[in-house]
Amino acid sequence: MNDQADVAGYMEPGGKNVTLIYILYLLSIIVGITSIVGVVFAYLNKGQAAEWIESHYTYQIRTFWIGLLYGVIGFVLTFVFIGILVLIATLVWYIIRCIKGLQLAGRNEGVSNPQTWLF
C-alpha cells in the first residue's frame, strides 16, 4: 500500500514529479521517446503546484521545445556537415539544463529564469 503512495507521488504535481521529468529527459538520450512522456507530464501538471515547481515545469517545457528545434536544425545541417557540431552542442546544452534542474529541484529551489534559451 505504501508503494502505491510513493508511485502516486511521482505522478502528482510537485518535487517528485519534476525530478521524474528530468530523469525522463536524460533517459531520452538513450531511449528517445521518454522526453515526450516527460513533456506531457509537465503540461498536465503545470498550473497546479507551488511557484518554485511551476518554474521547473516552464523550464522543462521550454527545454523540450528548444531542444527539438535545435535538433531539427542540426539534422537538416548534417547535409552540409556542420550539423554534427550543432547536434553535439544541443546534446551538451540539454544535459546541462537537465542536471541544473535536478540540482535545483533537489534543493527545493525554483529556476531563476525559466524563460531562458541558455542554461
C-alpha positions in Angstrom: 0.0 0.0 0.0 2.8 2.4 0.8 4.5 1.6 -2.6 1.3 2.9 -4.3 1.5 6.1 -2.4 5.2 6.5 -3.4 4.3 5.9 -7.1 1.4 8.3 -7.0 3.7 11.0 -5.5 5.7 10.9 -8.7 2.6 11.5 -10.8 1.2 14.4 -8.8 2.4 18.0 -9.2 5.4 18.5 -7.0 9.1 18.0 -6.5 9.0 14.2 -7.2 7.2 14.8 -10.5 9.7 17.5 -11.5 12.6 15.1 -10.7 10.9 12.3 -12.7 10.6 14.6 -15.8 14.3 15.5 -15.7 15.1 11.8 -15.4 12.8 11.0 -18.4 14.6 13.7 -20.4 18.0 12.3 -19.6 16.8 8.8 -20.4 15.6 10.0 -23.8 19.2 10.4 -24.9 19.3 6.6 -25.0 15.7 5.6 -25.4 14.3 8.5 -27.4 10.6 8.6 -26.6 10.7 9.3 -22.9 11.1 13.0 -23.4 7.6 13.1 -24.9 6.2 11.4 -21.8 8.1 14.0 -19.7 6.8 17.0 -21.5 3.2 15.6 -21.3 3.7 15.3 -17.5 4.9 18.9 -17.4 2.0 20.2 -19.4 -0.6 18.2 -17.4 0.8 19.4 -14.0 1.6 23.0 -15.0 -0.6 25.4 -13.1 -1.3 23.1 -10.2 1.7 23.5 -7.9 3.8 25.9 -5.9 5.6 28.8 -7.6 9.1 27.2 -7.5 7.7 24.0 -9.0 5.9 26.0 -11.7 9.3 27.5 -12.7 10.6 24.0 -13.3 7.6 23.0 -15.5 8.1 26.1 -17.6 11.8 25.3 -17.8 11.1 21.7 -18.8 8.6 22.5 -21.4 11.0 25.1 -23.0 13.9 22.6 -22.7 11.8 20.1 -24.8 10.7 22.5 -27.5 14.0 24.4 -27.8 15.9 21.1 -27.9 13.6 19.8 -30.6 14.1 23.0 -32.6 17.9 22.8 -32.3 17.8 19.0 -33.1 15.8 19.6 -36.3 18.2 22.4 -37.3 21.2 20.2 -36.6 19.7 17.3 -38.5 19.0 19.5 -41.6 22.5 20.9 -41.4 24.1 17.5 -41.3 23.8 17.6 -45.1 26.3 20.4 -45.2 28.4 18.8 -42.4 28.1 21.5 -39.8 25.0 19.8 -38.3 27.1 17.3 -36.4 28.5 20.1 -34.3 25.1 21.6 -33.8 23.8 18.3 -32.6 26.7 17.8 -30.2 26.2 21.3 -28.9 22.5 20.7 -28.5 23.2 17.5 -26.6 25.6 19.2 -24.2 23.0 22.1 -23.7 20.3 19.6 -23.0 22.3 17.6 -20.4 23.4 20.8 -18.6 19.8 22.1 -18.4 18.6 18.7 -17.0 21.4 18.5 -14.4 20.9 22.1 -13.4 17.2 21.4 -13.0 17.8 18.3 -11.0 20.1 20.1 -8.6 17.7 22.9 -8.1 14.7 20.5 -7.5 16.8 18.5 -5.0 17.3 21.7 -3.0 13.6 22.7 -3.4 14.5 25.8 -5.3 12.9 27.2 -8.4 14.6 28.0 -11.7 15.6 31.7 -11.5 14.9 32.4 -15.2 12.8 29.6 -16.7 12.3 31.5 -19.9 16.0 31.5 -20.8 17.3 29.9 -24.0 20.6 29.2 -22.3 21.2 27.4 -19.1 
